[in-house]
Amino acid sequence: MQIFSFKTELWLPQPAERVFQFFADAENLEMITPPWLHFQILTKAPISMEAGTLIDYRLQLRVIPLRWRTRIVQWEPPHRFVDLQIKGPYRLWRHEHVFIQTDGGTRCLDHVKYAVAGGRLVERLLVRPDVEKIFKYRKEKLLENFAPAPAQQHNS
């Protein structure tokens, strides 16, 4: 099985504890997932996030309806967590999230290791472009959500 890697990072102007809390609420995943995926969490809320937590989703990938199940395999608040696909469209999907307090905010690192049926050609032509679009959307939504409040205007 050929394993591919995708890494991205962004800086958010909020403390790591606040950013981690956002990710600790599984319902926020819908907000940062592109609408074209028709993403829906099937696991009944509230979901208690910790090592071993299973979460079921429904989504649509290139018009194909899919079910996806992940397990939180590592949970280290407020620094890091890892989710692993148990059932879904990939032969392997391991997503590590890292939060580093720095420069008055939080550096968020995502490292995904994945494998697909069809190998390099399918990955290059179909999967990688989708993964890049999904994480681009996610980055935009996170920046919107964690933007610093505008400075108060004072009228004299």
Steps between C-alpha positions, in 0.01 A plus 500: 500500500645835393461770767473868410549799725335841516610778734362845559524762768352832600530748781191608692494808727361311801650297785556128443245409770223687313596352161517150648157547663357581158634172360390310813140574401440253215199701382735777385630263233190569291582874501850448359408234244413619148127495418558302179588198717147496654668409829284387791595358839290192577624440855256639754612823670654584732810303409752461781838533332778283642725216390277222371204719398328376182325748270282409204441734205322506169641692204498511125829474314474575127126416506561168677324481840732359766506414866810573700597390850798638687656420835690750710820302561696769685358784710744743663319830579582776420795392285408216268256234390490233231200353323514180296248384241352167604256479207482726197622581151873474569715195553670710770416843643694617807464868587725656764403844634767697691451832680805705601469820703724755324521870411190592700285237328497138394681326219273220373665212318314231311680189380297245310631162391273322257482218247253451218393220270659558160830633633694802377292576189169513687667696781650757263196548275209470744586474867778756548308785329196424720708487819662834410159663433356364825788632709497836318131539591572391857782755531271782377225406747743473792647841418149649487399333827813597693553848357573753770204720590520838326635774722226702664438835332489793743313811396624817667 
